Amino acid sequence: MSLDDRLLDIICCPVTHSPLARIGADELERLNALIAEAKISNRGDEVVTDALEDALVTRDGKLAYPVRDGIPVLLGEQGISMAQLDAQHS
């Protein structure tokens, strides 16, 4: 099941209240590679163990939220800081 694009017009980040957009394929691939290596934590300080089938990212690119079975998981503690991608490649 895929996320309905109309939903993106009405939802926002629960932390920053900024608009959300689909994550790019390259970023999703990089994020999933780091998840496979247990190098990604969410805002709740839990290591993310399940690969993301899709994700929404804030327009400023700082936070991402998983999409599971076409449903965005918009809980603040489930947000993933995208700064972790840059930190792992430094």
PDB file of N, CA, C and O in Angstrom:
ATOM      1  N   MET A   1       0.851  -1.168   0.000  1.00  0.00           N
ATOM      2  CA  MET A   1       0.000   0.000   0.000  1.00  0.00           C
ATOM      3  C   MET A   1       0.902   1.238   0.000  1.00  0.00           C
ATOM      4  O   MET A   1       1.861   1.304   0.768  1.00  0.00           O
ATOM      5  N   SER A   2       0.604   2.203  -0.844  1.00  0.00           N
ATOM      6  CA  SER A   2       1.424   3.405  -0.904  1.00  0.00           C
ATOM      7  C   SER A   2       0.719   4.571  -0.239  1.00  0.00           C
ATOM      8  O   SER A   2      -0.500   4.574  -0.067  1.00  0.00           O
ATOM      9  N   LEU A   3       1.499   5.537   0.119  1.00  0.00           N
ATOM     10  CA  LEU A   3       0.998   6.730   0.783  1.00  0.00           C
ATOM     11  C   LEU A   3       0.260   7.597  -0.228  1.00  0.00           C
ATOM     12  O   LEU A   3       0.763   7.833  -1.326  1.00  0.00           O
ATOM     13  N   ASP A   4      -0.909   8.065   0.128  1.00  0.00           N
ATOM     14  CA  ASP A   4      -1.710   8.938  -0.726  1.00  0.00           C
ATOM     15  C   ASP A   4      -1.069  10.325  -0.758  1.00  0.00           C
ATOM     16  O   ASP A   4      -0.891  10.954   0.284  1.00  0.00           O
ATOM     17  N   ASP A   5      -0.726  10.795  -1.950  1.00  0.00           N
ATOM     18  CA  ASP A   5      -0.078  12.099  -2.085  1.00  0.00           C
ATOM     19  C   ASP A   5      -0.942  13.242  -1.539  1.00  0.00           C
ATOM     20  O   ASP A   5      -0.405  14.267  -1.119  1.00  0.00           O
ATOM     21  N   ARG A   6      -2.256  13.083  -1.537  1.00  0.00           N
ATOM     22  CA  ARG A   6      -3.137  14.138  -0.988  1.00  0.00           C
ATOM     23  C   ARG A   6      -2.909  14.320   0.509  1.00  0.00           C
ATOM     24  O   ARG A   6      -3.125  15.401   1.058  1.00  0.00           O
ATOM     25  N   LEU A   7      -2.471  13.246   1.155  1.00  0.00           N
ATOM     26  CA  LEU A   7      -2.201  13.314   2.591  1.00  0.00           C
ATOM     27  C   LEU A   7      -1.063  14.287   2.894  1.00  0.00           C
ATOM     28  O   LEU A   7      -1.062  14.936   3.940  1.00  0.00           O
ATOM     29  N   LEU A   8      -0.101  14.389   1.987  1.00  0.00           N
ATOM     30  CA  LEU A   8       1.042  15.290   2.195  1.00  0.00           C
ATOM     31  C   LEU A   8       0.622  16.750   2.262  1.00  0.00           C
ATOM     32  O   LEU A   8       1.346  17.578   2.814  1.00  0.00           O
ATOM     33  N   ASP A   9      -0.540  17.074   1.706  1.00  0.00           N
ATOM     34  CA  ASP A   9      -1.030  18.452   1.739  1.00  0.00           C
ATOM     35  C   ASP A   9      -1.542  18.851   3.119  1.00  0.00           C
ATOM     36  O   ASP A   9      -1.663  20.041   3.410  1.00  0.00           O
ATOM     37  N   ILE A  10      -1.843  17.877   3.969  1.00  0.00           N
ATOM     38  CA  ILE A  10      -2.482  18.213   5.248  1.00  0.00           C
ATOM     39  C   ILE A  10      -1.692  17.800   6.485  1.00  0.00           C
ATOM     40  O   ILE A  10      -2.024  18.230   7.590  1.00  0.00           O
ATOM     41  N   ILE A  11      -0.659  16.981   6.331  1.00  0.00           N
ATOM     42  CA  ILE A  11       0.098  16.566   7.514  1.00  0.00           C
ATOM     43  C   ILE A  11       1.378  17.387   7.656  1.00  0.00           C
ATOM     44  O   ILE A  11       1.864  17.990   6.699  1.00  0.00           O
ATOM     45  N   CYS A  12       1.905  17.391   8.876  1.00  0.00           N
ATOM     46  CA  CYS A  12       3.157  18.112   9.128  1.00  0.00           C
ATOM     47  C   CYS A  12       3.937  17.387  10.216  1.00  0.00           C
ATOM     48  O   CYS A  12       3.431  16.473  10.867  1.00  0.00           O
ATOM     49  N   CYS A  13       5.163  17.812  10.393  1.00  0.00           N
ATOM     50  CA  CYS A  13       6.035  17.242  11.411  1.00  0.00           C
ATOM     51  C   CYS A  13       5.453  17.535  12.790  1.00  0.00           C
ATOM     52  O   CYS A  13       5.114  18.684  13.073  1.00  0.00           O
ATOM     53  N   PRO A  14       5.327  16.529  13.659  1.00  0.00           N
ATOM     54  CA  PRO A  14       4.787  16.766  14.993  1.00  0.00           C
ATOM     55  C   PRO A  14       5.743  17.542  15.902  1.00  0.00           C
ATOM     56  O   PRO A  14       5.323  18.061  16.936  1.00  0.00           O
ATOM     57  N   VAL A  15       6.997  17.626  15.535  1.00  0.00           N
ATOM     58  CA  VAL A  15       7.995  18.316  16.355  1.00  0.00           C
ATOM     59  C   VAL A  15       8.150  19.767  15.912  1.00  0.00           C
ATOM     60  O   VAL A  15       8.071  20.682  16.732  1.00  0.00           O
ATOM     61  N   THR A  16       8.371  19.978  14.609  1.00  0.00           N
ATOM     62  CA  THR A  16       8.643  21.332  14.100  1.00  0.00           C
ATOM     63  C   THR A  16       7.436  21.979  13.451  1.00  0.00           C
ATOM     64  O   THR A  16       7.438  23.184  13.199  1.00  0.00           O
ATOM     65  N   HIS A  17       6.405  21.192  13.176  1.00  0.00           N
ATOM     66  CA  HIS A  17       5.191  21.650  12.497  1.00  0.00           C
ATOM     67  C   HIS A  17       5.458  22.123  11.071  1.00  0.00           C
ATOM     68  O   HIS A  17       4.648  22.849  10.495  1.00  0.00           O
ATOM     69  N   SER A  18       6.587  21.717  10.502  1.00  0.00           N
ATOM     70  CA  SER A  18       6.894  22.085   9.118  1.00  0.00           C
ATOM     71  C   SER A  18       6.305  21.041   8.173  1.00  0.00           C
ATOM     72  O   SER A  18       6.039  19.911   8.584  1.00  0.00           O
ATOM     73  N   PRO A  19       6.100  21.414   6.912  1.00  0.00           N
ATOM     74  CA  PRO A  19       5.543  20.474   5.935  1.00  0.00           C
ATOM     75  C   PRO A  19       6.478  19.283   5.709  1.00  0.00           C
ATOM     76  O   PRO A  19       7.683  19.360   5.949  1.00  0.00           O
ATOM     77  N   LEU A  20       5.892  18.192   5.244  1.00  0.00           N
ATOM     78  CA  LEU A  20       6.639  16.968   4.971  1.00  0.00           C
ATOM     79  C   LEU A  20       6.592  16.647   3.487  1.00  0.00           C
ATOM     80  O   LEU A  20       5.650  17.007   2.781  1.00  0.00           O
ATOM     81  N   ALA A  21       7.630  15.962   3.031  1.00  0.00           N
ATOM     82  CA  ALA A  21       7.713  15.506   1.643  1.00  0.00           C
ATOM     83  C   ALA A  21       8.278  14.097   1.641  1.00  0.00           C
ATOM     84  O   ALA A  21       8.874  13.657   2.624  1.00  0.00           O
ATOM     85  N   ARG A  22       8.090  13.393   0.537  1.00  0.00           N
ATOM     86  CA  ARG A  22       8.674  12.057   0.424  1.00  0.00           C
ATOM     87  C   ARG A  22      10.195  12.167   0.412  1.00  0.00           C
ATOM     88  O   ARG A  22      10.758  13.093  -0.171  1.00  0.00           O
ATOM     89  N   ILE A  23      10.834  11.231   1.050  1.00  0.00           N
ATOM     90  CA  ILE A  23      12.295  11.185   1.050  1.00  0.00           C
ATOM     91  C   ILE A  23      12.760  10.731  -0.339  1.00  0.00           C
ATOM     92  O   ILE A  23      12.079   9.952  -1.006  1.00  0.00           O
ATOM     93  N   GLY A  24      13.904  11.217  -0.757  1.00  0.00           N
ATOM     94  CA  GLY A  24      14.464  10.800  -2.044  1.00  0.00           C
ATOM     95  C   GLY A  24      14.967   9.370  -1.981  1.00  0.00           C
ATOM     96  O   GLY A  24      15.325   8.875  -0.913  1.00  0.00           O
ATOM     97  N   ALA A  25      14.991   8.714  -3.121  1.00  0.00           N
ATOM     98  CA  ALA A  25      15.415   7.308  -3.191  1.00  0.00           C
ATOM     99  C   ALA A  25      16.846   7.124  -2.702  1.00  0.00           C
ATOM    100  O   ALA A  25      17.141   6.149  -2.011  1.00  0.00           O
ATOM    101  N   ASP A  26      17.742   8.050  -3.052  1.00  0.00           N
ATOM    102  CA  ASP A  26      19.133   7.929  -2.625  1.00  0.00           C
ATOM    103  C   ASP A  26      19.272   8.056  -1.114  1.00  0.00           C
ATOM    104  O   ASP A  26      20.007   7.293  -0.486  1.00  0.00           O
ATOM    105  N   GLU A  27      18.562   9.024  -0.530  1.00  0.00           N
ATOM    106  CA  GLU A  27      18.619   9.186   0.927  1.00  0.00           C
ATOM    107  C   GLU A  27      18.021   7.979   1.630  1.00  0.00           C
ATOM    108  O   GLU A  27      18.551   7.526   2.645  1.00  0.00           O
ATOM    109  N   LEU A  28      16.916   7.453   1.097  1.00  0.00           N
ATOM    110  CA  LEU A  28      16.293   6.272   1.695  1.00  0.00           C
ATOM    111  C   LEU A  28      17.246   5.088   1.658  1.00  0.00           C
ATOM    112  O   LEU A  28      17.343   4.330   2.623  1.00  0.00           O
ATOM    113  N   GLU A  29      17.944   4.932   0.551  1.00  0.00           N
ATOM    114  CA  GLU A  29      18.913   3.845   0.434  1.00  0.00           C
ATOM    115  C   GLU A  29      20.055   4.010   1.430  1.00  0.00           C
ATOM    116  O   GLU A  29      20.457   3.039   2.070  1.00  0.00           O
ATOM    117  N   ARG A  30      20.579   5.217   1.570  1.00  0.00           N
ATOM    118  CA  ARG A  30      21.656   5.475   2.539  1.00  0.00           C
ATOM    119  C   ARG A  30      21.171   5.227   3.959  1.00  0.00           C
ATOM    120  O   ARG A  30      21.879   4.627   4.768  1.00  0.00           O
ATOM    121  N   LEU A  31      19.970   5.688   4.258  1.00  0.00           N
ATOM    122  CA  LEU A  31      19.399   5.500   5.591  1.00  0.00           C
ATOM    123  C   LEU A  31      19.221   4.020   5.896  1.00  0.00           C
ATOM    124  O   LEU A  31      19.564   3.572   6.991  1.00  0.00           O
ATOM    125  N   ASN A  32      18.693   3.255   4.951  1.00  0.00           N
ATOM    126  CA  ASN A  32      18.491   1.823   5.169  1.00  0.00           C
ATOM    127  C   ASN A  32      19.813   1.072   5.314  1.00  0.00           C
ATOM    128  O   ASN A  32      19.888   0.096   6.060  1.00  0.00           O
ATOM    129  N   ALA A  33      20.849   1.513   4.614  1.00  0.00           N
ATOM    130  CA  ALA A  33      22.162   0.878   4.763  1.00  0.00           C
ATOM    131  C   ALA A  33      22.680   1.065   6.185  1.00  0.00           C
ATOM    132  O   ALA A  33      23.239   0.139   6.773  1.00  0.00           O
ATOM    133  N   LEU A  34      22.493   2.262   6.735  1.00  0.00           N
ATOM    134  CA  LEU A  34      22.936   2.522   8.109  1.00  0.00           C
ATOM    135  C   LEU A  34      22.049   1.824   9.137  1.00  0.00           C
ATOM    136  O   LEU A  34      22.525   1.415  10.196  1.00  0.00           O
ATOM    137  N   ILE A  35      20.759   1.689   8.823  1.00  0.00           N
ATOM    138  CA  ILE A  35      19.858   0.937   9.704  1.00  0.00           C
ATOM    139  C   ILE A  35      20.318  -0.525   9.762  1.00  0.00           C
ATOM    140  O   ILE A  35      20.319  -1.130  10.834  1.00  0.00           O
ATOM    141  N   ALA A  36      20.704  -1.084   8.633  1.00  0.00           N
ATOM    142  CA  ALA A  36      21.181  -2.473   8.581  1.00  0.00           C
ATOM    143  C   ALA A  36      22.431  -2.670   9.429  1.00  0.00           C
ATOM    144  O   ALA A  36      22.684  -3.766   9.930  1.00  0.00           O
ATOM    145  N   GLU A  37      23.209  -1.604   9.587  1.00  0.00           N
ATOM    146  CA  GLU A  37      24.424  -1.654  10.408  1.00  0.00           C
ATOM    147  C   GLU A  37      24.167  -1.229  11.853  1.00  0.00           C
ATOM    148  O   GLU A  37      25.109  -1.093  12.633  1.00  0.00           O
ATOM    149  N   ALA A  38      22.908  -1.019  12.212  1.00  0.00           N
ATOM    150  CA  ALA A  38      22.500  -0.584  13.560  1.00  0.00           C
ATOM    151  C   ALA A  38      23.160   0.735  13.957  1.00  0.00           C
ATOM    152  O   ALA A  38      23.571   0.908  15.105  1.00  0.00           O
ATOM    153  N   LYS A  39      23.262   1.668  13.001  1.00  0.00           N
ATOM    154  CA  LYS A  39      23.897   2.959  13.260  1.00  0.00           C
ATOM    155  C   LYS A  39      22.920   4.126  13.276  1.00  0.00           C
ATOM    156  O   LYS A  39      23.337   5.285  13.291  1.00  0.00           O
ATOM    157  N   ILE A  40      21.624   3.830  13.274  1.00  0.00           N
ATOM    158  CA  ILE A  40      20.618   4.889  13.262  1.00  0.00           C
ATOM    159  C   ILE A  40      19.723   4.734  14.488  1.00  0.00           C
ATOM    160  O   ILE A  40      19.228   3.646  14.783  1.00  0.00           O
ATOM    161  N   SER A  41      19.526   5.849  15.197  1.00  0.00           N
ATOM    162  CA  SER A  41      18.618   5.885  16.344  1.00  0.00           C
ATOM    163  C   SER A  41      17.517   6.897  16.067  1.00  0.00           C
ATOM    164  O   SER A  41      17.704   7.848  15.307  1.00  0.00           O
ATOM    165  N   ASN A  42      16.373   6.680  16.690  1.00  0.00           N
ATOM    166  CA  ASN A  42      15.298   7.652  16.556  1.00  0.00           C
ATOM    167  C   ASN A  42      15.372   8.660  17.703  1.00  0.00           C
ATOM    168  O   ASN A  42      16.249   8.556  18.561  1.00  0.00           O
ATOM    169  N   ARG A  43      14.476   9.616  17.725  1.00  0.00           N
ATOM    170  CA  ARG A  43      14.492  10.653  18.754  1.00  0.00           C
ATOM    171  C   ARG A  43      14.201  10.087  20.141  1.00  0.00           C
ATOM    172  O   ARG A  43      14.476  10.746  21.143  1.00  0.00           O
ATOM    173  N   GLY A  44      13.649   8.873  20.212  1.00  0.00           N
ATOM    174  CA  GLY A  44      13.409   8.204  21.486  1.00  0.00           C
ATOM    175  C   GLY A  44      14.624   7.432  21.964  1.00  0.00           C
ATOM    176  O   GLY A  44      14.535   6.660  22.919  1.00  0.00           O
ATOM    177  N   ASP A  45      15.772   7.635  21.301  1.00  0.00           N
ATOM    178  CA  ASP A  45      17.035   6.966  21.613  1.00  0.00           C
ATOM    179  C   ASP A  45      16.982   5.451  21.462  1.00  0.00           C
ATOM    180  O   ASP A  45      17.716   4.731  22.140  1.00  0.00           O
ATOM    181  N   GLU A  46      16.117   4.968  20.577  1.00  0.00           N
ATOM    182  CA  GLU A  46      16.071   3.546  20.268  1.00  0.00           C
ATOM    183  C   GLU A  46      16.754   3.329  18.926  1.00  0.00           C
ATOM    184  O   GLU A  46      16.563   4.105  17.991  1.00  0.00           O
ATOM    185  N   VAL A  47      17.555   2.267  18.837  1.00  0.00           N
ATOM    186  CA  VAL A  47      18.188   1.921  17.569  1.00  0.00           C
ATOM    187  C   VAL A  47      17.089   1.436  16.624  1.00  0.00           C
ATOM    188  O   VAL A  47      16.281   0.583  16.988  1.00  0.00           O
ATOM    189  N   VAL A  48      17.067   1.981  15.423  1.00  0.00           N
ATOM    190  CA  VAL A  48      16.089   1.577  14.415  1.00  0.00           C
ATOM    191  C   VAL A  48      16.580   0.271  13.810  1.00  0.00           C
ATOM    192  O   VAL A  48      17.701   0.194  13.307  1.00  0.00           O
ATOM    193  N   THR A  49      15.737  -0.757  13.862  1.00  0.00           N
ATOM    194  CA  THR A  49      16.152  -2.081  13.391  1.00  0.00           C
ATOM    195  C   THR A  49      15.462  -2.515  12.106  1.00  0.00           C
ATOM    196  O   THR A  49      15.977  -3.377  11.394  1.00  0.00           O
ATOM    197  N   ASP A  50      14.318  -1.939  11.799  1.00  0.00           N
ATOM    198  CA  ASP A  50      13.572  -2.333  10.606  1.00  0.00           C
ATOM    199  C   ASP A  50      13.836  -1.361   9.469  1.00  0.00           C
ATOM    200  O   ASP A  50      13.735  -0.146   9.638  1.00  0.00           O
ATOM    201  N   ALA A  51      14.177  -1.913   8.305  1.00  0.00           N
ATOM    202  CA  ALA A  51      14.382  -1.081   7.123  1.00  0.00           C
ATOM    203  C   ALA A  51      13.105  -0.302   6.816  1.00  0.00           C
ATOM    204  O   ALA A  51      11.997  -0.764   7.090  1.00  0.00           O
ATOM    205  N   LEU A  52      13.278   0.864   6.253  1.00  0.00           N
ATOM    206  CA  LEU A  52      12.138   1.715   5.923  1.00  0.00           C
ATOM    207  C   LEU A  52      11.698   1.442   4.494  1.00  0.00           C
ATOM    208  O   LEU A  52      12.508   1.483   3.568  1.00  0.00           O
ATOM    209  N   GLU A  53      10.409   1.162   4.318  1.00  0.00           N
ATOM    210  CA  GLU A  53       9.869   0.976   2.969  1.00  0.00           C
ATOM    211  C   GLU A  53       9.680   2.327   2.298  1.00  0.00           C
ATOM    212  O   GLU A  53       9.733   2.435   1.073  1.00  0.00           O
ATOM    213  N   ASP A  54       9.461   3.352   3.104  1.00  0.00           N
ATOM    214  CA  ASP A  54       9.278   4.719   2.638  1.00  0.00           C
ATOM    215  C   ASP A  54       9.438   5.605   3.862  1.00  0.00           C
ATOM    216  O   ASP A  54       9.400   5.124   4.994  1.00  0.00           O
ATOM    217  N   ALA A  55       9.615   6.883   3.635  1.00  0.00           N
ATOM    218  CA  ALA A  55       9.743   7.825   4.744  1.00  0.00           C
ATOM    219  C   ALA A  55       9.333   9.209   4.270  1.00  0.00           C
ATOM    220  O   ALA A  55       9.385   9.527   3.082  1.00  0.00           O
ATOM    221  N   LEU A  56       8.930  10.012   5.227  1.00  0.00           N
ATOM    222  CA  LEU A  56       8.641  11.416   4.974  1.00  0.00           C
ATOM    223  C   LEU A  56       9.700  12.231   5.682  1.00  0.00           C
ATOM    224  O   LEU A  56      10.124  11.892   6.787  1.00  0.00           O
ATOM    225  N   VAL A  57      10.121  13.294   5.050  1.00  0.00           N
ATOM    226  CA  VAL A  57      11.166  14.132   5.613  1.00  0.00           C
ATOM    227  C   VAL A  57      10.664  15.571   5.657  1.00  0.00           C
ATOM    228  O   VAL A  57       9.922  16.015   4.781  1.00  0.00           O
ATOM    229  N   THR A  58      11.082  16.284   6.689  1.00  0.00           N
ATOM    230  CA  THR A  58      10.714  17.694   6.763  1.00  0.00           C
ATOM    231  C   THR A  58      11.337  18.422   5.582  1.00  0.00           C
ATOM    232  O   THR A  58      12.370  18.002   5.059  1.00  0.00           O
ATOM    233  N   ARG A  59      10.716  19.496   5.171  1.00  0.00           N
ATOM    234  CA  ARG A  59      11.200  20.211   3.987  1.00  0.00           C
ATOM    235  C   ARG A  59      12.616  20.732   4.168  1.00  0.00           C
ATOM    236  O   ARG A  59      13.334  20.925   3.187  1.00  0.00           O
ATOM    237  N   ASP A  60      13.029  20.964   5.421  1.00  0.00           N
ATOM    238  CA  ASP A  60      14.408  21.400   5.652  1.00  0.00           C
ATOM    239  C   ASP A  60      15.375  20.219   5.695  1.00  0.00           C
ATOM    240  O   ASP A  60      16.585  20.411   5.816  1.00  0.00           O
ATOM    241  N   GLY A  61      14.846  18.995   5.596  1.00  0.00           N
ATOM    242  CA  GLY A  61      15.676  17.803   5.523  1.00  0.00           C
ATOM    243  C   GLY A  61      16.286  17.362   6.837  1.00  0.00           C
ATOM    244  O   GLY A  61      17.220  16.560   6.835  1.00  0.00           O
ATOM    245  N   LYS A  62      15.790  17.858   7.960  1.00  0.00           N
ATOM    246  CA  LYS A  62      16.409  17.535   9.249  1.00  0.00           C
ATOM    247  C   LYS A  62      15.822  16.321   9.956  1.00  0.00           C
ATOM    248  O   LYS A  62      16.540  15.630  10.680  1.00  0.00           O
ATOM    249  N   LEU A  63      14.540  16.045   9.766  1.00  0.00           N
ATOM    250  CA  LEU A  63      13.893  14.917  10.440  1.00  0.00           C
ATOM    251  C   LEU A  63      13.146  14.061   9.427  1.00  0.00           C
ATOM    252  O   LEU A  63      12.540  14.580   8.490  1.00  0.00           O
ATOM    253  N   ALA A  64      13.193  12.752   9.620  1.00  0.00           N
ATOM    254  CA  ALA A  64      12.447  11.821   8.778  1.00  0.00           C
ATOM    255  C   ALA A  64      11.546  10.964   9.657  1.00  0.00           C
ATOM    256  O   ALA A  64      11.862  10.676  10.811  1.00  0.00           O
ATOM    257  N   TYR A  65      10.424  10.568   9.084  1.00  0.00           N
ATOM    258  CA  TYR A  65       9.461   9.713   9.779  1.00  0.00           C
ATOM    259  C   TYR A  65       9.171   8.490   8.912  1.00  0.00           C
ATOM    260  O   TYR A  65       8.959   8.619   7.706  1.00  0.00           O
ATOM    261  N   PRO A  66       9.162   7.312   9.518  1.00  0.00           N
ATOM    262  CA  PRO A  66       8.886   6.098   8.736  1.00  0.00           C
ATOM    263  C   PRO A  66       7.453   6.070   8.232  1.00  0.00           C
ATOM    264  O   PRO A  66       6.552   6.646   8.841  1.00  0.00           O
ATOM    265  N   VAL A  67       7.259   5.392   7.113  1.00  0.00           N
ATOM    266  CA  VAL A  67       5.932   5.094   6.586  1.00  0.00           C
ATOM    267  C   VAL A  67       5.825   3.582   6.572  1.00  0.00           C
ATOM    268  O   VAL A  67       6.611   2.905   5.909  1.00  0.00           O
ATOM    269  N   ARG A  68       4.871   3.057   7.289  1.00  0.00           N
ATOM    270  CA  ARG A  68       4.676   1.610   7.393  1.00  0.00           C
ATOM    271  C   ARG A  68       3.318   1.242   6.787  1.00  0.00           C
ATOM    272  O   ARG A  68       2.286   1.769   7.204  1.00  0.00           O
ATOM    273  N   ASP A  69       3.321   0.359   5.826  1.00  0.00           N
ATOM    274  CA  ASP A  69       2.089  -0.066   5.147  1.00  0.00           C
ATOM    275  C   ASP A  69       1.282   1.125   4.639  1.00  0.00           C
ATOM    276  O   ASP A  69       0.052   1.125   4.698  1.00  0.00           O
ATOM    277  N   GLY A  70       1.988   2.137   4.139  1.00  0.00           N
ATOM    278  CA  GLY A  70       1.334   3.317   3.584  1.00  0.00           C
ATOM    279  C   GLY A  70       0.862   4.326   4.610  1.00  0.00           C
ATOM    280  O   GLY A  70       0.223   5.317   4.257  1.00  0.00           O
ATOM    281  N   ILE A  71       1.171   4.088   5.877  1.00  0.00           N
ATOM    282  CA  ILE A  71       0.719   4.982   6.952  1.00  0.00           C
ATOM    283  C   ILE A  71       1.926   5.658   7.600  1.00  0.00           C
ATOM    284  O   ILE A  71       2.802   4.973   8.126  1.00  0.00           O
ATOM    285  N   PRO A  72       1.985   6.995   7.570  1.00  0.00           N
ATOM    286  CA  PRO A  72       3.096   7.697   8.215  1.00  0.00           C
ATOM    287  C   PRO A  72       3.029   7.536   9.732  1.00  0.00           C
ATOM    288  O   PRO A  72       1.965   7.672  10.336  1.00  0.00           O
ATOM    289  N   VAL A  73       4.163   7.248  10.329  1.00  0.00           N
ATOM    290  CA  VAL A  73       4.256   7.124  11.786  1.00  0.00           C
ATOM    291  C   VAL A  73       4.751   8.476  12.308  1.00  0.00           C
ATOM    292  O   VAL A  73       5.953   8.704  12.449  1.00  0.00           O
ATOM    293  N   LEU A  74       3.804   9.355  12.589  1.00  0.00           N
ATOM    294  CA  LEU A  74       4.136  10.729  12.968  1.00  0.00           C
ATOM    295  C   LEU A  74       4.111  10.908  14.479  1.00  0.00           C
ATOM    296  O   LEU A  74       3.317  11.678  15.020  1.00  0.00           O
ATOM    297  N   LEU A  75       4.980  10.193  15.132  1.00  0.00           N
ATOM    298  CA  LEU A  75       5.180  10.324  16.575  1.00  0.00           C
ATOM    299  C   LEU A  75       6.552  10.944  16.769  1.00  0.00           C
ATOM    300  O   LEU A  75       7.531  10.483  16.181  1.00  0.00           O
ATOM    301  N   GLY A  76       6.632  11.979  17.586  1.00  0.00           N
ATOM    302  CA  GLY A  76       7.890  12.690  17.774  1.00  0.00           C
ATOM    303  C   GLY A  76       9.066  11.794  18.083  1.00  0.00           C
ATOM    304  O   GLY A  76      10.153  12.000  17.542  1.00  0.00           O
ATOM    305  N   GLU A  77       8.879  10.796  18.946  1.00  0.00           N
ATOM    306  CA  GLU A  77       9.984   9.912  19.336  1.00  0.00           C
ATOM    307  C   GLU A  77      10.400   8.970  18.211  1.00  0.00           C
ATOM    308  O   GLU A  77      11.490   8.401  18.267  1.00  0.00           O
ATOM    309  N   GLN A  78       9.558   8.791  17.189  1.00  0.00           N
ATOM    310  CA  GLN A  78       9.892   7.936  16.058  1.00  0.00           C
ATOM    311  C   GLN A  78      10.657   8.682  14.962  1.00  0.00           C
ATOM    312  O   GLN A  78      11.145   8.069  14.013  1.00  0.00           O
ATOM    313  N   GLY A  79      10.756   9.998  15.097  1.00  0.00           N
ATOM    314  CA  GLY A  79      11.498  10.792  14.128  1.00  0.00           C
ATOM    315  C   GLY A  79      12.973  10.412  14.125  1.00  0.00           C
ATOM    316  O   GLY A  79      13.538  10.052  15.158  1.00  0.00           O
ATOM    317  N   ILE A  80      13.582  10.496  12.959  1.00  0.00           N
ATOM    318  CA  ILE A  80      14.995  10.159  12.792  1.00  0.00           C
ATOM    319  C   ILE A  80      15.732  11.403  12.341  1.00  0.00           C
ATOM    320  O   ILE A  80      15.392  12.000  11.320  1.00  0.00           O
ATOM    321  N   SER A  81      16.741  11.793  13.102  1.00  0.00           N
ATOM    322  CA  SER A  81      17.554  12.933  12.721  1.00  0.00           C
ATOM    323  C   SER A  81      18.383  12.575  11.499  1.00  0.00           C
ATOM    324  O   SER A  81      19.163  11.622  11.521  1.00  0.00           O
ATOM    325  N   MET A  82      18.209  13.342  10.441  1.00  0.00           N
ATOM    326  CA  MET A  82      18.942  13.074   9.205  1.00  0.00           C
ATOM    327  C   MET A  82      20.414  13.478   9.323  1.00  0.00           C
ATOM    328  O   MET A  82      21.221  13.127   8.462  1.00  0.00           O
ATOM    329  N   ALA A  83      20.761  14.198  10.360  1.00  0.00           N
ATOM    330  CA  ALA A  83      22.176  14.547  10.599  1.00  0.00           C
ATOM    331  C   ALA A  83      23.015  13.295  10.811  1.00  0.00           C
ATOM    332  O   ALA A  83      24.228  13.320  10.602  1.00  0.00           O
ATOM    333  N   GLN A  84      22.378  12.194  11.227  1.00  0.00           N
ATOM    334  CA  GLN A  84      23.100  10.937  11.427  1.00  0.00           C
ATOM    335  C   GLN A  84      23.700  10.413  10.125  1.00  0.00           C
ATOM    336  O   GLN A  84      24.734   9.745  10.149  1.00  0.00           O
ATOM    337  N   LEU A  85      23.071  10.705   8.995  1.00  0.00           N
ATOM    338  CA  LEU A  85      23.621  10.272   7.702  1.00  0.00           C
ATOM    339  C   LEU A  85      24.943  10.949   7.433  1.00  0.00           C
ATOM    340  O   LEU A  85      25.899  10.301   7.006  1.00  0.00           O
ATOM    341  N   ASP A  86      25.011  12.256   7.680  1.00  0.00           N
ATOM    342  CA  ASP A  86      26.250  12.993   7.467  1.00  0.00           C
ATOM    343  C   ASP A  86      27.313  12.605   8.487  1.00  0.00           C
ATOM    344  O   ASP A  86      28.494  12.515   8.149  1.00  0.00           O
ATOM    345  N   ALA A  87      26.902  12.376   9.731  1.00  0.00           N
ATOM    346  CA  ALA A  87      27.848  12.022  10.784  1.00  0.00           C
ATOM    347  C   ALA A  87      28.516  10.676  10.495  1.00  0.00           C
ATOM    348  O   ALA A  87      29.687  10.487  10.824  1.00  0.00           O
ATOM    349  N   GLN A  88      27.790   9.748   9.890  1.00  0.00           N
ATOM    350  CA  GLN A  88      28.339   8.422   9.602  1.00  0.00           C
ATOM    351  C   GLN A  88      29.271   8.434   8.404  1.00  0.00           C
ATOM    352  O   GLN A  88      30.063   7.507   8.229  1.00  0.00           O
ATOM    353  N   HIS A  89      29.189   9.466   7.577  1.00  0.00           N
ATOM    354  CA  HIS A  89      30.036   9.545   6.378  1.00  0.00           C
ATOM    355  C   HIS A  89      31.151  10.566   6.529  1.00  0.00           C
ATOM    356  O   HIS A  89      31.805  10.918   5.548  1.00  0.00           O
ATOM    357  N   SER A  90      31.372  11.042   7.741  1.00  0.00           N
ATOM    358  CA  SER A  90      32.427  12.034   7.974  1.00  0.00           C
ATOM    359  C   SER A  90      33.766  11.358   8.192  1.00  0.00           C
ATOM    360  O   SER A  90      34.773  12.035   8.403  1.00  0.00           O
TER     361      SER A  90
END
